[in-house]
């Protein structure tokens, strides 16, 4: 059989909190000075929004430049293409000289 546990209400043992200094509505309780703080936050938010817009514009410029760089890099020859472009003509010249030397003998 399941054991039943008794729930004890201890709220009467807790110390009472004094909330008489708080107003129940209409503002102005302990939140005096909140309006200037909200205005300051709204002003800061406008600056942040301006900075984000500037960053977006900068990012568009960076992405545009990156696509140009990517296009230029994709047109560059690979390492092997460079090796064959340099070694190929020297090999052809060397073989031509060897052929000329063999005909002379």
QUIUR-V794611 format. One record per pair of residues at least 24 apart in sequence whose ideal C-beta (glycine too) atoms are under 8 Angstrom apart, sorted by the first residue. I is the first residue (numbers start at 1). J is the second residue. Records with the same first field share a line. If there is no record, write none. Layout:
# QUIUR-V794611
I = J + J
This chain:
# QUIUR-V794611
none
